Amino acid sequence: MDLRIRWLDLWLLGLVLMGSVITQELPHNDLDKGQSREPKLVCYYSNWAVYRPGLAKFTPENINPYLCTHIIYAFASLSEEFQIQPFDPYNDMEQGNYRSFVSLKAYNPNLKTMIAVGGWNEGSKRFSKLVESPDNRRTFILSAMAFLREYGFDGVDLDWEYPAFREGGNHTTDKGGTPCSSRN
């Protein structure tokens, strides 16, 4: 078992090195806003890793909560009503993977756990409709706040692939491809 745990730690570290983002230090003026100069090591956990066979199976319990400053659970999806919903309710809720994932904070209280909404399977259509109106964005924001409170996540990662360039994306209303560039 120790060999398996070490192998999984090395495997996760490899993923961290290949796919993680280390943010640069913030400008000095942001420190006045309570921002930290400490680098962030942001990692993703893919919820479908639990379906891998044998030693490749990877659950939230296999995550070393000290390797990253932030870990993002991929993925949740966006409903037709612009609300966050579990992508895989059986895995995420019934099997308790949301609970196990956010419970990593019991080992490392400084760890931030986040939920990613979107991804390749989500496409662009719903995101394009989401940013089209203030009412849609308000619905999403209220849904996101309720979701974070219900499941204990610290934040949301919007994984919109790819604004204005995928089936259903809207070249007119995606406005440069970011929700922040839409007018309120």
C-alpha distance (Angstrom), angle and dihedral (degrees) to the residues before:
residue distance angle dihedral
M1 . . .
D2 3.82 . .
L3 3.80 88.8 .
R4 3.80 90.5 51.0
I5 3.81 92.4 49.8
R6 3.82 91.4 48.1
W7 3.81 90.2 47.9
L8 3.80 90.0 50.3
D9 3.82 91.3 47.8
L10 3.80 90.0 51.4
W11 3.80 90.7 45.8
L12 3.80 91.6 50.6
L13 3.80 90.8 45.9
G14 3.82 88.3 53.0
L15 3.79 89.5 52.7
V16 3.77 90.1 48.0
L17 3.79 91.9 52.2
M18 3.81 92.7 46.1
G19 3.77 101.4 41.1
S20 3.78 110.5 19.1
V21 3.74 128.8 106.0
I22 3.77 122.6 -137.6
T23 3.76 109.8 -161.0
Q24 3.76 119.6 -138.9
E25 3.76 121.1 -115.4
L26 3.76 113.4 -80.4
P27 3.79 120.5 -111.3
H28 3.81 113.9 -94.4
N29 3.82 94.0 -108.3
D30 3.83 91.0 61.5
L31 3.81 89.6 60.8
D32 3.79 88.0 71.8
K33 3.82 87.7 62.6
G34 3.80 92.5 59.5
Q35 3.80 94.4 -96.5
S36 3.79 119.4 148.1
R37 3.79 127.0 -125.8
E38 3.80 89.8 -149.3
P39 3.81 113.4 114.7
K40 3.78 117.4 -111.7
L41 3.79 122.1 -134.9
V42 3.80 105.9 -159.4
C43 3.81 118.7 -167.0
Y44 3.79 134.4 -177.3
Y45 3.79 127.2 -136.1
S46 3.81 114.1 -162.1
N47 3.79 112.0 -144.9
W48 3.81 92.5 -147.3
A49 3.83 90.3 65.7
V50 3.83 87.6 88.8
Y51 3.81 89.1 68.8
R52 3.81 94.9 59.1
P53 3.81 114.4 110.8
G54 3.79 126.1 -113.4
L55 3.79 120.7 -22.6
A56 3.79 91.1 -5.0
K57 3.82 90.8 68.5
F58 3.80 107.2 110.4
T59 3.81 123.9 -170.9
P60 3.81 131.5 179.0
E61 3.81 87.6 -99.8
N62 3.83 88.5 63.8
I63 3.82 92.7 59.7
N64 3.80 116.8 105.0
P65 3.83 101.0 -135.8
Y66 3.82 91.9 -153.9
L67 3.82 99.1 59.1
C68 3.81 96.1 76.7
T69 3.80 137.1 31.7
H70 3.81 91.6 -143.8
I71 3.81 129.0 23.3
I72 3.79 120.9 -166.0
Y73 3.81 120.4 -153.2
A74 3.80 109.0 -141.2
F75 2.98 119.6 -123.7
A76 3.78 145.6 17.3
S77 3.79 119.8 150.0
L78 3.78 138.1 -133.3
S79 3.81 118.3 -113.5
E80 3.81 124.2 -138.4
E81 3.83 85.5 -102.1
F82 3.85 91.5 55.8
Q83 3.79 95.3 -107.2
I84 3.79 126.4 134.4
Q85 3.78 112.8 -109.5
P86 3.82 133.7 172.2
F87 3.80 112.5 -88.4
D88 3.81 92.2 -148.9
P89 3.84 107.9 22.5
Y90 3.82 92.5 -177.1
N91 3.81 94.0 54.9
D92 3.79 99.1 31.3
M93 3.81 100.9 43.8
E94 3.82 112.6 7.9
Q95 3.81 93.7 46.2
G96 3.81 90.0 40.1
N97 3.80 99.6 -122.4
Y98 3.82 93.5 141.5
R99 3.81 88.7 52.7
S100 3.82 93.1 45.5
F101 3.81 91.3 47.2
V102 3.81 97.3 51.6
S103 3.82 89.3 41.2
L104 3.81 87.4 71.2
K105 3.81 84.8 82.6
A106 3.82 88.0 71.0
Y107 3.82 87.5 68.7
N108 3.80 95.9 39.9
P109 3.83 112.8 24.2
N110 3.82 90.1 -172.0
L111 3.81 92.4 60.0
K112 3.80 116.6 108.8
T113 3.79 117.2 -149.6
M114 3.78 119.8 -160.1
I115 3.79 137.6 -179.8
A116 3.81 120.6 -130.8
V117 3.79 115.3 -143.4
G118 3.78 117.3 -157.8
G119 3.76 126.3 7.0
W120 3.77 129.8 167.8
N121 3.81 95.4 -50.3
E122 3.81 92.2 54.0
G123 3.79 94.6 58.8
S124 3.81 124.2 -167.4
K125 3.79 105.6 -78.2
R126 3.82 98.4 88.2
F127 3.80 93.1 41.2
S128 3.81 90.3 51.8
K129 3.79 90.3 52.0
L130 3.81 90.1 44.8
V131 3.81 93.7 59.7
E132 3.82 94.6 42.5
S133 3.80 95.2 85.4
P134 3.80 141.2 23.7
D135 3.83 89.6 -127.5
N136 3.81 91.8 57.4
R137 3.80 91.2 47.9
R138 3.82 91.4 47.3
T139 3.82 90.0 51.7
F140 3.79 90.3 50.5
I141 3.81 93.8 47.5
L142 3.81 92.9 50.1
S143 3.80 89.9 46.6
A144 3.81 91.4 48.9
M145 3.81 92.3 51.1
A146 3.82 91.5 49.6
F147 3.83 91.8 46.2
L148 3.81 92.7 50.3
R149 3.80 91.5 49.9
E150 3.80 94.4 45.0
Y151 3.80 96.2 50.6
G152 3.82 101.0 27.8
F153 3.82 100.0 -117.1
D154 3.81 118.4 152.2
G155 3.80 98.4 -143.4
V156 3.80 150.6 -14.1
D157 3.79 129.9 -104.4
L158 3.81 112.8 -158.0
D159 3.79 105.5 -146.7
W160 3.82 99.8 -171.6
E161 3.81 107.7 173.8
Y162 3.00 106.3 -146.7
P163 3.82 125.5 -16.4
A164 3.81 112.9 -141.2
F165 3.81 92.3 -8.9
R166 3.81 106.5 77.5
E167 3.78 131.4 68.9
G168 3.77 107.6 -69.4
G169 3.80 94.1 18.0
N170 3.78 114.5 134.7
H171 3.80 115.7 -135.3
T172 3.81 91.0 -164.2
T173 3.80 103.6 46.5
D174 3.81 99.7 31.1
K175 3.84 83.9 72.9
G176 3.75 101.6 -160.5
G177 3.76 94.4 -21.7
T178 3.80 104.8 -79.3
P179 3.79 131.6 98.2
C180 3.82 88.7 -137.0
S181 3.80 91.2 63.3
S182 3.82 93.0 58.0
R183 3.77 116.4 101.2
N184 3.83 118.7 -114.9
